[in-house]
Amino acid sequence: MKAFAALTLALLAGCAGGDAYPDLLPTNRILAEPDLPAHAAPAASGAAPVAAATTGRADALRARADALRGPVVDPALQRRAGG
C-alpha cells in the first residue's frame, strides 16, 4: 500500500511541470487533410502503381525463396561425413 501511495505521489509530481495549457487549434486546422510525406506520393495518385510494385516485389521474393529450396548440406560433404 505504501508503494502505491509513493508511486501515485511520484506520478503527480511528474505531471506538475508548471507548463501552460497547450494552445488550442482552430477547427479548420484540426480537420484539414494532413500533408503526405514524399514516400507516399505514388499511393496518392492511385492504387495501381502501388499494387504493381507490391506484386513485383512479392514475385521477386517468391523466386528467391524457390532458389533457396534444396539441401542445406552439400551432397558431397554429406557423403564424406558418412550420411
C-alpha positions in Angstrom: 0.0 0.0 0.0 2.9 2.3 0.8 4.4 1.6 -2.6 1.1 2.5 -4.3 1.0 5.8 -2.4 4.6 6.6 -3.2 4.1 5.8 -6.9 0.9 8.0 -7.0 2.8 10.9 -5.5 5.7 10.5 -7.9 3.3 10.4 -10.8 1.5 13.5 -9.7 4.9 15.3 -9.1 5.9 14.4 -12.6 2.7 16.0 -14.0 3.2 19.3 -12.2 5.7 20.7 -14.7 4.3 24.2 -14.4 3.9 24.5 -18.2 1.0 26.5 -19.6 -2.0 24.7 -21.1 -1.3 23.8 -24.7 -2.6 26.1 -27.4 -5.9 25.2 -28.9 -6.0 24.9 -32.7 -8.7 26.2 -34.9 -11.2 23.7 -36.2 -10.1 24.2 -39.8 -6.5 23.2 -38.9 -7.7 20.1 -36.9 -10.0 18.9 -39.7 -7.6 19.6 -42.6 -6.2 16.8 -44.6 -2.6 16.0 -43.5 0.3 16.6 -45.8 1.6 13.4 -47.3 5.2 12.6 -46.9 7.3 12.3 -50.1 7.4 8.5 -50.0 3.6 8.3 -50.1 3.2 10.2 -53.4 2.6 7.1 -55.6 -0.2 6.0 -53.3 -1.9 9.4 -53.5 -2.1 9.1 -57.3 -3.9 5.8 -57.3 -3.7 2.2 -56.1 -2.4 0.7 -59.4 1.3 1.8 -59.2 1.4 0.6 -55.6 -0.2 -2.8 -56.4 2.2 -3.3 -59.3 5.2 -2.6 -57.2 3.9 -4.8 -54.4 3.2 -7.6 -56.8 6.6 -7.3 -58.4 8.3 -7.4 -55.0 6.3 -10.4 -53.9 7.2 -12.2 -57.2 10.9 -11.5 -56.6 10.7 -12.8 -53.0 8.9 -16.0 -54.2 11.6 -16.5 -56.8 14.3 -16.0 -54.2 12.6 -18.5 -51.8 12.4 -21.1 -54.6 16.1 -20.6 -55.3 16.9 -21.3 -51.6 14.9 -24.6 -51.5 17.1 -27.6 -51.5 19.6 -29.3 -49.3 21.4 -27.3 -46.8 24.4 -29.5 -46.7 26.3 -30.1 -49.9 25.7 -33.8 -51.0 29.5 -34.3 -51.4 30.1 -33.2 -47.8 27.3 -35.4 -46.6 28.8 -38.4 -48.3 32.2 -37.7 -46.8 30.6 -37.4 -43.3 29.1 -40.8 -43.8 25.5 -39.7 -44.1 
